[in-house]
Amino acid sequence: MTTKSGHTLKYLLAIVLASGLSDAACAAPEAGVKTRIRAVLHDPMHPFAELYVAGAEGTRIRLNLAMEGLTEPQMVSLPKGLLQLYSSPTFDSAKPLANLVGSVSVPGDVKQAIIFILPAGEKGKLPYQLMVLNDAYASFARGESRVINMTRLPFAITAGEHSLEVAPARIVAVPRVTRVNAMNQAQTLFYRKVDKEWIMLSERPMQYTDTLRYIFLVYVMPNVDDPQIRTLLDTSPPP
């Protein structure tokens, strides 16, 4: 027969055991989150650059890069929610950041991302600047466009019936353009702000359909004054 004191002892032991398991779980090291990414490297001075990201513990894997367009997707690890780029696959545990060339925080709710990589060209900073675009089709639907402003300058875009301002270092969503001609084309104009006036930077006809996604990358190269625009067309199916 189990006594009342025996029940009490078992109850106390259960509490101690549960507490110990909880403490052990809290003390466990944080695992790197896995995220599906595609990358865009725009560095005319180093078009064949090799960059590496965190792989399994203590290792690095080569980042998929392409000369044109978006790369094939790959799964990468994000220690503490950071995408960190390295110039070498070697890893020195005593100096884990020795070859770090770029870093960006990826929001925890972003499971598919496009990473834009441009030379920073600023003393005292890492060689590359990075920006993250949520690549999930629920966030970036077909037929829509995105403007990635990787400069310190304010811009604006007019695409069909839409006119939007794009603040420095920001991403702006352009809704589906419906005011198109018989060939599904609409004029797309970009402006930069000089003092208090908007000056047209670029004008081009673009074809807008519900199967395409456009990405307009606005950038300034180191030691170059004039901003430029690179257009990326994404026709990939949802993963």
N, C-alpha and C positions, 0 to 999 in steps of 0.2 A: 504494500500500500504506500502511495506517495503522500508524504506529509505536506502540510501547508508551507513549512519552511523550505521543503524541496522544490515546490512550485515557484516560490520566490527566488530561490537560487538560480533556477533555470531561466527565469524571466530576466534577472540581472545579467546573466551570461549572454543572453541573446542581445541585450542592449549594447553590451561591450563589444560583441562581435560585429554588430551592424555599424557601430561607430568606427571601428577599426577599418572595415571595408570602405566606408565613406571617405575616411582620411586618406587611405591608399589611393582611391580613385582621384582625389583632388591633387595628390602629390605626383601623379603620373605625368610624364613629360608631354607637352602639347604636340600632337601630330600635325604634320603639314597637310593642309587642305588640298585636295586634288581639283584642278580646274582645267577645263578644255579651252585652249587658246589658239588663235591664229595671230600671226605677226606681220607688221609692215615696217620694214627698215628703209628709211630714206636718208641715205648718206652718200652722195655722189663721190666724195673723196675716198670713201672706203666701201665700195659696193659689194665686195666679197668678204666683208667682216664676218668672223666666226664668233658667235656669242653662245654662252652656256647658262643654263638655269639649274636650280636644285633638283636632284633626282632622289634616289634612295639615300638613307642617312650616310653622310660622308662622301657622297658622289655628286657629280654634275653631268647633265646630258646636254647635247648640242641642240640649240634652238633651231627649229625649221625656219629657214629664210628663203626668199625668192627674189629674183631680179625684178619681176613685174607682178603686180597684183597681190592678192592675199595668198598666204601659205596654206599648206595642208594643215588641218588641225592636229594638235597633239596634247596629251595630258601631262600637266606639270604639277609640281608640288609648290605650295605657297607657305613656307614657314612663317608663322605669326601673321598670315594674311598679306605677306609681301611677295611681289614678283621681283626677284633680284637677278640682274644680268652680270655675268662674269666674262672676262676676256680669255680665260683659260679653264680647261677641264680639271686641272690639278686643285687639290684641296689641302690646305695646311691648317690643322686644328688649332695651332698656336696663333695663326693670323687668318681667321676665316673670311675676312673682308679684304684681303690683300689685293685681289684681282677684281673687285667690284667696280663696274662701269655704269650701272644704272639701277634705280630702284623705284618702285611705285606700289602704293597700297591698293589692293583689290577688295572692294566691298564684299562682305561675307555672303550676300545674297546673289552675287554674280557667279554663275557656274559655267558660263560660256563667255569668252571675252575676246576682243581684238585689241592687241597691244601695238601702239604706234611708237616707233623709236626714231628719234632724230638727234643729231649731234647738238650738244648744249652750247659749246663755244664760249663758256664763261669760266674765268679763272676761279679756283676755289670750289668748283662744283664738279660732280661726276661727269664723265665725258658725254653721256647720253641723257636726254630728257625723255620721259615716257608719259603716255596718257592711255587710259583704259576706256573702252567702249563696250557696253553690255551687248553681247552678240546674240542673245536669246531672241527667237522670233516673236515671243510674247512681248518683248520690250522694243524690238526693232523689226517691225513688220515689213513684209514685201510691199513694194510700191512706195515706201517712205525713203527719205534721205537723211543723212547726218552731216553736219558741218563740224569739223574738228579744228578748232582755232588753237594752234600751238605757238602763238605769238603773244606779244605784249600789246598788240594793237587791236582796237575795236573794228569789227567788220560788219557787213550787212549782206544779205542775199535776197534777191527777188527771183522766185521760181514760179512761173505761171501766176496764180492768184495769191501766192504767199510772199510776204515781205517781212523779214525777220532780222533783228540785230544779233550779233554774235560777240559777246564780251571776250576780252583776252583770257586765254587758258580755259576756255569753256567748250562744251559740246552742245549743239542746238539741234533739235529734231525738226525736220521739215516734213509736214504731212504730205500725203499723196497729192500730186499735182493732177488736177482734172481738167483744167483749162488748156487743152492741147489742140493741135491742128489735126488734119486727116491722117498724118503720119505719126500721131501721138507725140509730137514735139512741142516744146514750149521754150521760150527764151529764158535763159538763166544768167543772171547778172550778179557780179560781186562788186562790193564797194568797200573802200577803206576810208576811215575818218581822218581828215587832215585839219587840225584846229577844230572848227565847228562845222566844216563842210564835208559832205560825202562825195568822194571822187571815185568814178567807175574804174575798177581794176581789170575786169574781164567780162566778156559777153560771149555766150555761145548757145546754140540750140541744143537741147538735150531731149532724148526720147524717154518718156515716163510711161511705164506700164505697171500692172499689178504683179509682175513676176520679177521685177528688178529692184535692187537696193543700191543707191548711190552713196558713196562716202566722199566728201570734199575735204581734203586735207590742206589747211592753210598753214604756211610755214615761212620762216625766214632763215636762210643759211648763214652760218658764221661769216662775218666780214662782208656781208651783202646787205644793202639797205632795202631793196625792194622785196616785198612779200610775193609769194607765188602760191599757186593752187595746183594740187595734184588730185585728179579724179580717179577713184577706184570704183569699179563696177562689180557687184557681187550677185552672181546668178546661182550660187550653191543652194541645194535643197536643204530643208530643215534637217538637223541631225536626228 
